[in-house]
Amino acid sequence: MDETLRELEERGIVLDPTSGEAYGHAHGHDDDHDHHPGAGDDPAGGHTHPHRHAHGHAAPGDPPVVGIVGGGAVGPALGAALVRAGWPVGAIATRNPGRRARFQALVPGARAFAEAAALIDAVDLVILAVPDDALPEVAGSIRLYSGQAMVHTSGAIGAEVLEPAMAAGTQIGSFHPLVAFADTELAVGALRGATIAIEGDDQLAALLADMAEAIGATAVRLAPGSKAAYHAAAVLAAGGFVALLDAIAELGAVTGLDEGGSLSIYGRLIEQTLANARALGIERALTGPITRGDVGTLAGHLAAMRRHAPGALPLYVALAEREIALAERRGVLAPDVADLMRRSLAAAP
Ligand SMILES: NC(=O)c1ccc[n+]([C@@H]2O[C@H](COP(=O)([O-])OP(=O)(O)OC[C@H]3O[C@@H](n4cnc5c(N)ncnc54)[C@H](OP(=O)(O)O)[C@@H]3O)[C@@H](O)[C@H]2O)c1
């Protein structure tokens, strides 16, 4: 992990200041806003009671009581990871009763609410794990109490989307795990060793770094303005890579391989290629007909794909163009051969 941190630092990704002050549970308990959407106290979120002094649930110096909004892929996995790491997870809000029950099975003792606004009274730190597009609506439905903080888990959107929920003495931020949350238990495992991009002022960032560390992950702070690019790369690495696997499996099917067969055969090649890129760098990891200038082989592939797997052709063409540029940059492809290849690709679809 030290090596990963060093690599990130060399690439301009600033490591999180874990040396900051612990989260200040003792500060600012002054109930200074009077506009609060109300507090739910029953599992359906239907009952409200007057607010007296809802925040500051954790003892000074202890981790804050966490509340999670969203019972989809991310919320339950984060809840399970945190509670197993000894952090108090006090409540879940999700509109779906089945998801509420599932969360409570994963996080025993957590209270469950239907509405995000209802959970506020039960927690110190709110994690919004709802779709990116729902963040403005959900943030707009909540008003934090002084001393509380709220973060979202989106990699694409800045923390400022949470501003509507702020009142005096509150903090907002984001906590984006670079993990593909396809299955709860797999995701809990994958959080160990993962990178979590955080945003927030120094005090909140210190807390979020502690939270990341507690679940076995490493917090990083990104260069200002780079979040969308960081996230686009993540989407290529996860969803984009799955799309590539799908195209590989489509071609594998032409040769009679089922999906498992393709994953087994080509998966080894993928692992080898990744290991080469790690050991030698991306440029030197490039192999195949393009590095050799095999124009005929390239034309053969295009013809075969036109015939057997036309759906995979545009992806092959786009990647081959990138490979040509890479081979030129490495100095292994003569300009005239590169030109021939580019013309062959342009005529492909
Ligand atoms: N999935 C990943 O691999 C991944 C990785 C890193 C970060 N993230 C980020 O984490 C966040 C959550 O992603 P996810 O994959 O967990 O999404 P998801 O599986 O679609 O779950 C989202 C949850 O949000 C709730 N929700 C949806 N619309 C809502 C609304 N208008 N108001 C209130 N609640 C609403 C839904 O709860 P109910 O319908 O049950 O109320 C659902 O349980 C996103 O910002 C995403 O970018 C995702």
The ligand as a Tripos MOL2 file, in Angstrom:
@<TRIPOS>MOLECULE
LIG
   48    52     1     0     0
SMALL
NO_CHARGES

@<TRIPOS>ATOM
      1 N1        -22.4620    1.3590   -7.6710 N.am      1 LIG1
      2 C1        -21.1830    1.6360   -7.6350 C.2       1 LIG1
      3 O1        -20.3330    0.8030   -8.0080 O.2       1 LIG1
      4 C2        -20.7100    2.9480   -7.0890 C.ar      1 LIG1
      5 C3        -19.3450    3.1060   -6.7920 C.ar      1 LIG1
      6 C4        -18.9120    4.2900   -6.2040 C.ar      1 LIG1
      7 C5        -19.8270    5.3170   -5.9840 C.ar      1 LIG1
      8 N2        -21.1330    5.1550   -6.3400 N.ar      1 LIG1
      9 C6        -22.0440    6.2720   -6.0830 C.3       1 LIG1
     10 O2        -22.8610    5.9490   -4.9430 O.3       1 LIG1
     11 C7        -24.1690    6.5390   -5.1180 C.3       1 LIG1
     12 C8        -25.2250    5.4630   -4.9900 C.3       1 LIG1
     13 O3        -25.0320    4.5260   -6.0130 O.3       1 LIG1
     14 P1        -25.7180    3.0770   -5.9510 P.3       1 LIG1
     15 O4        -25.0190    2.2730   -6.9940 O.co2     1 LIG1
     16 O5        -25.7690    2.5820   -4.5520 O.co2     1 LIG1
     17 O6        -27.1750    3.4180   -6.4560 O.3       1 LIG1
     18 P2        -28.4470    2.4490   -6.4370 P.3       1 LIG1
     19 O7        -28.0280    1.0370   -6.2910 O.co2     1 LIG1
     20 O8        -29.2830    2.8600   -7.5830 O.co2     1 LIG1
     21 O9        -29.1800    2.8230   -5.0760 O.3       1 LIG1
     22 C9        -29.5820    4.1170   -4.8390 C.3       1 LIG1
     23 C10       -30.5230    4.1890   -3.6520 C.3       1 LIG1
     24 O10       -30.9680    5.5340   -3.6180 O.3       1 LIG1
     25 C11       -32.3380    5.5840   -3.3450 C.3       1 LIG1
     26 N3        -32.9660    6.6220   -4.1710 N.ar      1 LIG1
     27 C12       -33.0690    6.6780   -5.5030 C.ar      1 LIG1
     28 N4        -33.6810    7.8100   -5.9000 N.ar      1 LIG1
     29 C13       -33.9660    8.4660   -4.7710 C.ar      1 LIG1
     30 C14       -34.6160    9.6770   -4.4950 C.ar      1 LIG1
     31 N5        -35.0660   10.4710   -5.4740 N.pl3     1 LIG1
     32 N6        -34.7670   10.0360   -3.2060 N.ar      1 LIG1
     33 C15       -34.3170    9.2550   -2.2040 C.ar      1 LIG1
     34 N7        -33.6840    8.0770   -2.3950 N.ar      1 LIG1
     35 C16       -33.5160    7.7050   -3.6670 C.ar      1 LIG1
     36 C17       -32.8930    4.2430   -3.6830 C.3       1 LIG1
     37 O11       -33.5820    3.9010   -2.5110 O.3       1 LIG1
     38 P3        -35.1070    3.5640   -2.4050 P.3       1 LIG1
     39 O12       -35.7220    3.5820   -3.7820 O.co2     1 LIG1
     40 O13       -35.0710    2.2290   -1.7820 O.co2     1 LIG1
     41 O14       -35.5610    4.6620   -1.5090 O.co2     1 LIG1
     42 C18       -31.7270    3.3090   -3.7600 C.3       1 LIG1
     43 O15       -31.7140    2.4500   -2.6420 O.3       1 LIG1
     44 C19       -24.1390    7.2640   -6.4830 C.3       1 LIG1
     45 O16       -23.8070    8.6160   -6.2540 O.3       1 LIG1
     46 C20       -23.0090    6.5710   -7.2200 C.3       1 LIG1
     47 O17       -22.4070    7.4320   -8.1660 O.3       1 LIG1
     48 C21       -21.5930    3.9950   -6.8740 C.ar      1 LIG1
@<TRIPOS>BOND
     1     1     2 1
     2     2     3 2
     3     2     4 1
     4     4     5 ar
     5     4    48 ar
     6     5     6 ar
     7     6     7 ar
     8     7     8 ar
     9     8     9 1
    10     8    48 ar
    11     9    10 1
    12     9    46 1
    13    10    11 1
    14    11    12 1
    15    11    44 1
    16    12    13 1
    17    13    14 1
    18    14    15 2
    19    14    16 1
    20    14    17 1
    21    17    18 1
    22    18    19 2
    23    18    20 1
    24    18    21 1
    25    21    22 1
    26    22    23 1
    27    23    24 1
    28    23    42 1
    29    24    25 1
    30    25    26 1
    31    25    36 1
    32    26    27 ar
    33    26    35 ar
    34    27    28 ar
    35    28    29 ar
    36    29    30 ar
    37    29    35 ar
    38    30    31 1
    39    30    32 ar
    40    32    33 ar
    41    33    34 ar
    42    34    35 ar
    43    36    37 1
    44    36    42 1
    45    37    38 1
    46    38    39 2
    47    38    40 1
    48    38    41 1
    49    42    43 1
    50    44    45 1
    51    44    46 1
    52    46    47 1
@<TRIPOS>SUBSTRUCTURE
     1 LIG1         1 GROUP 0 **** ****
